[in-house]
Amino acid sequence: MEFFQHMIKEVQKHEHAIQGGSFDPTTVFQFTLEQRLQCKECGGVRYSTSNTTDLSLPVPMDTATVPSAPTPMETTEGIFLFS
Protein backbone atom coordinates (compact mmCIF):
# COMPACT_ATOMS: atom_id res chain seq x y z
CA MET A 1 0.00 0.00 0.00
CA GLU A 2 2.83 2.39 0.83
CA PHE A 3 4.36 1.94 -2.62
CA PHE A 4 1.05 2.72 -4.31
CA GLN A 5 0.62 5.92 -2.29
CA HIS A 6 4.22 6.91 -3.06
CA MET A 7 3.68 6.26 -6.77
CA ILE A 8 0.51 8.38 -6.80
CA LYS A 9 2.30 11.32 -5.13
CA GLU A 10 5.28 11.09 -7.50
CA VAL A 11 3.05 11.04 -10.60
CA GLN A 12 1.07 14.01 -9.27
CA LYS A 13 4.28 15.99 -8.62
CA HIS A 14 5.64 15.11 -12.06
CA GLU A 15 2.44 16.08 -13.88
CA HIS A 16 2.14 19.32 -11.93
CA ALA A 17 5.74 20.29 -12.77
CA ILE A 18 5.39 19.48 -16.48
CA GLN A 19 1.85 20.53 -17.34
CA GLY A 20 0.91 22.74 -14.42
CA GLY A 21 -1.51 20.12 -13.13
CA SER A 22 -3.82 20.35 -16.15
CA PHE A 23 -3.74 16.57 -16.67
CA ASP A 24 -3.55 14.26 -13.67
CA PRO A 25 -3.81 10.55 -14.56
CA THR A 26 -4.11 9.59 -10.88
CA THR A 27 -7.67 10.97 -10.65
CA VAL A 28 -8.99 7.58 -11.81
CA PHE A 29 -7.90 6.20 -8.40
CA GLN A 30 -9.64 8.89 -6.34
CA PHE A 31 -13.00 8.37 -4.71
CA THR A 32 -15.08 9.89 -1.94
CA LEU A 33 -15.31 7.94 1.29
CA GLU A 34 -18.37 8.56 3.47
CA GLN A 35 -18.22 7.63 7.14
CA ARG A 36 -21.23 7.28 9.43
CA LEU A 37 -20.99 7.87 13.17
CA GLN A 38 -23.97 7.16 15.44
CA CYS A 39 -24.33 8.15 19.10
CA LYS A 40 -25.31 5.18 21.28
CA GLU A 41 -27.14 7.40 23.79
CA CYS A 42 -29.34 9.63 21.65
CA GLY A 43 -29.17 7.78 18.33
CA GLY A 44 -28.02 10.89 16.47
CA VAL A 45 -26.11 10.28 13.26
CA ARG A 46 -23.31 12.33 11.71
CA TYR A 47 -21.85 11.76 8.26
CA SER A 48 -18.44 12.92 7.09
CA THR A 49 -16.87 12.63 3.65
CA SER A 50 -13.25 12.71 2.51
CA ASN A 51 -11.48 12.26 -0.82
CA THR A 52 -8.95 9.44 -0.82
CA THR A 53 -7.09 6.95 -3.01
CA ASP A 54 -6.97 4.02 -0.60
CA LEU A 55 -9.29 2.05 1.64
CA SER A 56 -8.26 0.20 4.80
CA LEU A 57 -10.30 -2.85 5.68
CA PRO A 58 -10.03 -4.89 8.89
CA VAL A 59 -8.99 -8.51 8.38
CA PRO A 60 -9.75 -10.85 11.30
CA MET A 61 -6.55 -12.66 12.22
CA ASP A 62 -8.34 -15.95 12.87
CA THR A 63 -9.39 -16.13 9.20
CA ALA A 64 -6.15 -14.79 7.71
CA THR A 65 -3.82 -17.38 6.24
CA VAL A 66 -0.13 -17.07 5.48
CA PRO A 67 1.30 -19.48 2.93
CA SER A 68 4.10 -21.60 4.28
CA ALA A 69 7.62 -20.96 3.03
CA PRO A 70 8.96 -23.42 0.45
CA THR A 71 11.40 -25.99 1.76
CA PRO A 72 14.71 -26.33 -0.08
CA MET A 73 15.69 -29.71 -1.52
CA GLU A 74 19.18 -30.51 -2.81
CA THR A 75 19.49 -32.43 -6.06
CA THR A 76 22.32 -34.74 -7.09
CA GLU A 77 23.95 -31.84 -8.98
CA GLY A 78 24.17 -29.74 -5.80
CA ILE A 79 21.46 -27.32 -6.98
CA PHE A 80 18.83 -26.31 -4.51
CA LEU A 81 15.22 -26.52 -5.60
CA PHE A 82 12.21 -25.33 -3.69
CA SER A 83 9.09 -27.38 -3.32
N, CA, C and O atoms as a GROMACS GRO file, in nm:
protein
  332
    1MET      N    1   0.082  -0.118   0.000
    1MET     CA    2   0.000   0.000   0.000
    1MET      C    3   0.087   0.126   0.000
    1MET      O    4   0.054   0.224  -0.066
    2GLU      N    5   0.197   0.121   0.075
    2GLU     CA    6   0.283   0.239   0.083
    2GLU      C    7   0.342   0.272  -0.054
    2GLU      O    8   0.354   0.389  -0.090
    3PHE      N    9   0.380   0.168  -0.130
    3PHE     CA   10   0.436   0.194  -0.262
    3PHE      C   11   0.333   0.261  -0.352
    3PHE      O   12   0.367   0.354  -0.425
    4PHE      N   13   0.209   0.215  -0.348
    4PHE     CA   14   0.105   0.272  -0.431
    4PHE      C   15   0.084   0.420  -0.398
    4PHE      O   16   0.074   0.503  -0.488
    5GLN      N   17   0.079   0.452  -0.270
    5GLN     CA   18   0.062   0.592  -0.229
    5GLN      C   19   0.182   0.676  -0.273
    5GLN      O   20   0.164   0.789  -0.318
    6HIS      N   21   0.302   0.621  -0.262
    6HIS     CA   22   0.422   0.691  -0.306
    6HIS      C   23   0.417   0.715  -0.457
    6HIS      O   24   0.449   0.824  -0.504
    7MET      N   25   0.376   0.613  -0.532
    7MET     CA   26   0.368   0.626  -0.677
    7MET      C   27   0.267   0.735  -0.717
    7MET      O   28   0.294   0.815  -0.806
    8ILE      N   29   0.153   0.737  -0.651
    8ILE     CA   30   0.051   0.838  -0.680
    8ILE      C   31   0.107   0.978  -0.657
    8ILE      O   32   0.090   1.066  -0.742
    9LYS      N   33   0.174   1.000  -0.544
    9LYS     CA   34   0.230   1.132  -0.513
    9LYS      C   35   0.337   1.172  -0.614
    9LYS      O   36   0.342   1.288  -0.655
   10GLU      N   37   0.422   1.078  -0.654
   10GLU     CA   38   0.528   1.109  -0.750
   10GLU      C   39   0.470   1.145  -0.887
   10GLU      O   40   0.518   1.239  -0.952
   11VAL      N   41   0.369   1.073  -0.931
   11VAL     CA   42   0.305   1.104  -1.060
   11VAL      C   43   0.238   1.240  -1.052
   11VAL      O   44   0.248   1.318  -1.147
   12GLN      N   45   0.171   1.271  -0.942
   12GLN     CA   46   0.107   1.401  -0.927
   12GLN      C   47   0.210   1.514  -0.930
   12GLN      O   48   0.187   1.616  -0.995
   13LYS      N   49   0.323   1.497  -0.861
   13LYS     CA   50   0.428   1.599  -0.862
   13LYS      C   51   0.484   1.617  -1.003
   13LYS      O   52   0.505   1.730  -1.049
   14HIS      N   53   0.508   1.507  -1.071
   14HIS     CA   54   0.564   1.511  -1.206
   14HIS      C   55   0.468   1.583  -1.302
   14HIS      O   56   0.510   1.670  -1.377
   15GLU      N   57   0.343   1.546  -1.299
   15GLU     CA   58   0.244   1.608  -1.388
   15GLU      C   59   0.225   1.756  -1.357
   15GLU      O   60   0.208   1.837  -1.448
   16HIS      N   61   0.229   1.791  -1.229
   16HIS     CA   62   0.214   1.932  -1.193
   16HIS      C   63   0.334   2.014  -1.243
   16HIS      O   64   0.316   2.126  -1.290
   17ALA      N   65   0.454   1.958  -1.233
   17ALA     CA   66   0.574   2.029  -1.277
   17ALA      C   67   0.577   2.045  -1.428
   17ALA      O   68   0.622   2.148  -1.479
   18ILE      N   69   0.530   1.944  -1.501
   18ILE     CA   70   0.539   1.948  -1.648
   18ILE      C   71   0.423   2.026  -1.709
   18ILE      O   72   0.444   2.113  -1.794
   19GLN      N   73   0.303   1.995  -1.669
   19GLN     CA   74   0.185   2.053  -1.734
   19GLN      C   75   0.107   2.148  -1.645
   19GLN      O   76  -0.003   2.190  -1.681
   20GLY      N   77   0.161   2.183  -1.532
   20GLY     CA   78   0.091   2.274  -1.442
   20GLY      C   79  -0.032   2.212  -1.378
   20GLY      O   80  -0.120   2.284  -1.330
   21GLY      N   81  -0.038   2.080  -1.377
   21GLY     CA   82  -0.150   2.012  -1.313
   21GLY      C   83  -0.274   2.004  -1.398
   21GLY      O   84  -0.381   1.969  -1.349
   22SER      N   85  -0.263   2.037  -1.529
   22SER     CA   86  -0.382   2.035  -1.615
   22SER      C   87  -0.429   1.893  -1.645
   22SER      O   88  -0.548   1.871  -1.671
   23PHE      N   89  -0.337   1.795  -1.643
   23PHE     CA   90  -0.374   1.657  -1.667
   23PHE      C   91  -0.314   1.571  -1.556
   23PHE      O   92  -0.192   1.562  -1.543
   24ASP      N   93  -0.401   1.509  -1.478
   24ASP     CA   94  -0.355   1.426  -1.366
   24ASP      C   95  -0.412   1.285  -1.385
   24ASP      O   96  -0.530   1.262  -1.357
   25PRO      N   97  -0.330   1.191  -1.432
   25PRO     CA   98  -0.381   1.055  -1.456
   25PRO      C   99  -0.419   0.980  -1.330
   25PRO      O  100  -0.483   0.875  -1.338
   26THR      N  101  -0.380   1.030  -1.213
   26THR     CA  102  -0.411   0.959  -1.088
   26THR      C  103  -0.555   0.982  -1.042
   26THR      O  104  -0.599   0.920  -0.945
   27THR      N  105  -0.629   1.070  -1.108
   27THR     CA  106  -0.767   1.096  -1.065
   27THR      C  107  -0.856   0.974  -1.081
   27THR      O  108  -0.961   0.965  -1.017
   28VAL      N  109  -0.817   0.879  -1.165
   28VAL     CA  110  -0.899   0.758  -1.181
   28VAL      C  111  -0.898   0.673  -1.054
   28VAL      O  112  -0.985   0.588  -1.036
   29PHE      N  113  -0.799   0.695  -0.965
   29PHE     CA  114  -0.790   0.620  -0.840
   29PHE      C  115  -0.857   0.691  -0.723
   29PHE      O  116  -0.865   0.635  -0.614
   30GLN      N  117  -0.904   0.813  -0.743
   30GLN     CA  118  -0.964   0.889  -0.634
   30GLN      C  119  -1.112   0.860  -0.621
   30GLN      O  120  -1.183   0.842  -0.720
   31PHE      N  121  -1.158   0.855  -0.498
   31PHE     CA  122  -1.300   0.837  -0.471
   31PHE      C  123  -1.334   0.906  -0.340
   31PHE      O  124  -1.245   0.942  -0.263
   32THR      N  125  -1.461   0.924  -0.316
   32THR     CA  126  -1.508   0.989  -0.194
   32THR      C  127  -1.553   0.882  -0.096
   32THR      O  128  -1.636   0.797  -0.128
   33LEU      N  129  -1.498   0.888   0.023
   33LEU     CA  130  -1.531   0.794   0.129
   33LEU      C  131  -1.627   0.863   0.226
   33LEU      O  132  -1.598   0.972   0.275
   34GLU      N  133  -1.740   0.800   0.253
   34GLU     CA  134  -1.838   0.856   0.347
   34GLU      C  135  -1.839   0.770   0.472
   34GLU      O  136  -1.855   0.648   0.465
   35GLN      N  137  -1.822   0.833   0.586
   35GLN     CA  138  -1.822   0.762   0.714
   35GLN      C  139  -1.946   0.803   0.793
   35GLN      O  140  -1.988   0.919   0.791
   36ARG      N  141  -2.002   0.706   0.863
   36ARG     CA  142  -2.123   0.728   0.943
   36ARG      C  143  -2.090   0.703   1.089
   36ARG      O  144  -2.035   0.598   1.124
   37LEU      N  145  -2.123   0.798   1.174
   37LEU     CA  146  -2.100   0.787   1.317
   37LEU      C  147  -2.233   0.806   1.389
   37LEU      O  148  -2.302   0.906   1.367
   38GLN      N  149  -2.269   0.709   1.475
   38GLN     CA  150  -2.397   0.716   1.544
   38GLN      C  151  -2.375   0.714   1.694
   38GLN      O  152  -2.300   0.632   1.745
   39CYS      N  153  -2.441   0.807   1.765
   39CYS     CA  154  -2.433   0.815   1.910
   39CYS      C  155  -2.517   0.702   1.971
   39CYS      O  156  -2.633   0.683   1.933
   40LYS      N  157  -2.459   0.629   2.065
   40LYS     CA  158  -2.531   0.518   2.128
   40LYS      C  159  -2.636   0.567   2.227
   40LYS      O  160  -2.732   0.496   2.256
   41GLU      N  161  -2.618   0.688   2.280
   41GLU     CA  162  -2.714   0.740   2.379
   41GLU      C  163  -2.837   0.799   2.314
   41GLU      O  164  -2.950   0.761   2.347
   42CYS      N  165  -2.817   0.893   2.222
   42CYS     CA  166  -2.934   0.962   2.165
   42CYS      C  167  -2.974   0.911   2.028
   42CYS      O  168  -3.083   0.941   1.980
   43GLY      N  169  -2.886   0.832   1.964
   43GLY     CA  170  -2.917   0.778   1.833
   43GLY      C  171  -2.890   0.874   1.718
   43GLY      O  172  -2.918   0.843   1.602
   44GLY      N  173  -2.834   0.992   1.751
   44GLY     CA  174  -2.802   1.090   1.647
   44GLY      C  175  -2.694   1.036   1.553
   44GLY      O  176  -2.605   0.961   1.594
   45VAL      N  177  -2.704   1.077   1.429
   45VAL     CA  178  -2.611   1.028   1.326
   45VAL      C  179  -2.539   1.146   1.262
   45VAL      O  180  -2.600   1.249   1.233
   46ARG      N  181  -2.409   1.131   1.240
   46ARG     CA  182  -2.331   1.233   1.171
   46ARG      C  183  -2.256   1.164   1.057
   46ARG      O  184  -2.198   1.057   1.075
   47TYR      N  185  -2.257   1.226   0.942
   47TYR     CA  186  -2.185   1.176   0.826
   47TYR      C  187  -2.068   1.269   0.796
   47TYR      O  188  -2.080   1.391   0.809
   48SER      N  189  -1.957   1.211   0.754
   48SER     CA  190  -1.844   1.292   0.708
   48SER      C  191  -1.790   1.228   0.581
   48SER      O  192  -1.792   1.106   0.565
   49THR      N  193  -1.742   1.312   0.491
   49THR     CA  194  -1.687   1.263   0.365
   49THR      C  195  -1.544   1.312   0.350
   49THR      O  196  -1.507   1.418   0.399
   50SER      N  197  -1.463   1.232   0.280
   50SER     CA  198  -1.325   1.271   0.251
   50SER      C  199  -1.284   1.208   0.118
   50SER      O  200  -1.327   1.097   0.085
   51ASN      N  201  -1.202   1.279   0.044
   51ASN     CA  202  -1.148   1.226  -0.082
   51ASN      C  203  -1.022   1.148  -0.050
   51ASN      O  204  -0.938   1.193   0.027
   52THR      N  205  -1.008   1.030  -0.111
   52THR     CA  206  -0.895   0.944  -0.082
   52THR      C  207  -0.862   0.857  -0.203
   52THR      O  208  -0.938   0.851  -0.300
   53THR      N  209  -0.748   0.789  -0.196
   53THR     CA  210  -0.709   0.695  -0.302
   53THR      C  211  -0.690   0.554  -0.247
   53THR      O  212  -0.653   0.464  -0.322
   54ASP      N  213  -0.715   0.535  -0.118
   54ASP     CA  214  -0.697   0.402  -0.060
   54ASP      C  215  -0.806   0.375   0.042
   54ASP      O  216  -0.870   0.467   0.094
   55LEU      N  217  -0.825   0.248   0.070
   55LEU     CA  218  -0.928   0.205   0.164
   55LEU      C  219  -0.870   0.097   0.254
   55LEU      O  220  -0.821  -0.005   0.206
   56SER      N  221  -0.876   0.118   0.384
   56SER     CA  222  -0.826   0.020   0.480
   56SER      C  223  -0.943  -0.064   0.530
   56SER      O  224  -1.045  -0.011   0.573
   57LEU      N  225  -0.926  -0.194   0.523
   57LEU     CA  226  -1.030  -0.285   0.568
   57LEU      C  227  -0.974  -0.376   0.677
   57LEU      O  228  -0.862  -0.424   0.665
   58PRO      N  229  -1.051  -0.399   0.784
   58PRO     CA  230  -1.003  -0.489   0.889
   58PRO      C  231  -1.009  -0.634   0.841
   58PRO      O  232  -1.105  -0.676   0.777
   59VAL      N  233  -0.904  -0.709   0.872
   59VAL     CA  234  -0.899  -0.851   0.838
   59VAL      C  235  -0.885  -0.928   0.969
   59VAL      O  236  -0.784  -0.914   1.037
   60PRO      N  237  -0.985  -1.008   1.006
   60PRO     CA  238  -0.975  -1.085   1.130
   60PRO      C  239  -0.858  -1.182   1.122
   60PRO      O  240  -0.844  -1.256   1.024
   61MET      N  241  -0.775  -1.182   1.224
   61MET     CA  242  -0.655  -1.266   1.222
   61MET      C  243  -0.687  -1.415   1.227
   61MET      O  244  -0.607  -1.496   1.180
   62ASP      N  245  -0.802  -1.453   1.282
   62ASP     CA  246  -0.834  -1.595   1.287
   62ASP      C  247  -0.870  -1.652   1.150
   62ASP      O  248  -0.863  -1.773   1.129
   63THR      N  249  -0.908  -1.566   1.054
   63THR     CA  250  -0.939  -1.614   0.920
   63THR      C  251  -0.827  -1.586   0.820
   63THR      O  252  -0.831  -1.635   0.708
   64ALA      N  253  -0.727  -1.508   0.860
   64ALA     CA  254  -0.615  -1.478   0.771
   64ALA      C  255  -0.523  -1.599   0.763
   64ALA      O  256  -0.495  -1.664   0.863
   65THR      N  257  -0.476  -1.627   0.642
   65THR     CA  258  -0.382  -1.738   0.624
   65THR      C  259  -0.254  -1.685   0.562
   65THR      O  260  -0.257  -1.595   0.478
   66VAL      N  261  -0.144  -1.742   0.604
   66VAL     CA  262  -0.013  -1.707   0.548
   66VAL      C  263   0.042  -1.833   0.484
   66VAL      O  264   0.055  -1.936   0.551
   67PRO      N  265   0.076  -1.826   0.356
   67PRO     CA  266   0.130  -1.948   0.293
   67PRO      C  267   0.263  -1.986   0.357
   67PRO      O  268   0.342  -1.900   0.395
   68SER      N  269   0.284  -2.114   0.368
   68SER     CA  270   0.410  -2.160   0.428
   68SER      C  271   0.525  -2.139   0.331
   68SER      O  272   0.506  -2.142   0.209
   69ALA      N  273   0.643  -2.118   0.385
   69ALA     CA  274   0.762  -2.096   0.303
   69ALA      C  275   0.802  -2.226   0.235
   69ALA      O  276   0.788  -2.333   0.294
   70PRO      N  277   0.852  -2.218   0.112
   70PRO     CA  278   0.896  -2.342   0.045
   70PRO      C  279   1.017  -2.400   0.116
   70PRO      O  280   1.099  -2.328   0.171
   71THR      N  281   1.026  -2.532   0.113
   71THR     CA  282   1.140  -2.599   0.176
   71THR      C  283   1.242  -2.636   0.069
   71THR      O  284   1.206  -2.692  -0.034
   72PRO      N  285   1.370  -2.603   0.094
   72PRO     CA  286   1.471  -2.633  -0.008
   72PRO      C  287   1.502  -2.782  -0.012
   72PRO      O  288   1.504  -2.850   0.090
   73MET      N  289   1.528  -2.832  -0.133
   73MET     CA  290   1.569  -2.971  -0.152
   73MET      C  291   1.694  -2.969  -0.240
   73MET      O  292   1.699  -2.897  -0.339
   74GLU      N  293   1.795  -3.046  -0.204
   74GLU     CA  294   1.918  -3.051  -0.281
   74GLU      C  295   1.910  -3.167  -0.380
   74GLU      O  296   1.872  -3.278  -0.345
   75THR      N  297   1.948  -3.138  -0.504
   75THR     CA  298   1.949  -3.243  -0.606
   75THR      C  299   2.087  -3.306  -0.611
   75THR      O  300   2.177  -3.266  -0.538
   76THR      N  301   2.103  -3.405  -0.698
   76THR     CA  302   2.232  -3.474  -0.709
   76THR      C  303   2.339  -3.383  -0.768
   76THR      O  304   2.458  -3.408  -0.749
   77GLU      N  305   2.299  -3.276  -0.839
   77GLU     CA  306   2.394  -3.184  -0.898
   77GLU      C  307   2.436  -3.074  -0.799
   77GLU      O  308   2.515  -2.987  -0.835
   78GLY      N  309   2.384  -3.077  -0.679
   78GLY     CA  310   2.417  -2.974  -0.580
   78GLY      C  311   2.338  -2.846  -0.597
   78GLY      O  312   2.373  -2.743  -0.538
   79ILE      N  313   2.230  -2.850  -0.677
   79ILE     CA  314   2.146  -2.732  -0.698
   79ILE      C  315   2.028  -2.742  -0.604
   79ILE      O  316   1.968  -2.848  -0.588
   80PHE      N  317   1.996  -2.631  -0.542
   80PHE     CA  318   1.883  -2.631  -0.451
   80PHE      C  319   1.756  -2.597  -0.526
   80PHE      O  320   1.751  -2.499  -0.601
   81LEU      N  321   1.655  -2.676  -0.506
   81LEU     CA  322   1.522  -2.652  -0.560
   81LEU      C  323   1.427  -2.627  -0.445
   81LEU      O  324   1.453  -2.670  -0.332
   82PHE      N  325   1.320  -2.559  -0.472
   82PHE     CA  326   1.221  -2.533  -0.368
   82PHE      C  327   1.093  -2.601  -0.405
   82PHE      O  328   1.046  -2.594  -0.518
   83SER      N  329   1.036  -2.669  -0.306
   83SER     CA  330   0.909  -2.738  -0.332
   83SER      C  331   0.795  -2.662  -0.268
   83SER      O  332   0.680  -2.704  -0.279
   0.00000   0.00000   0.00000
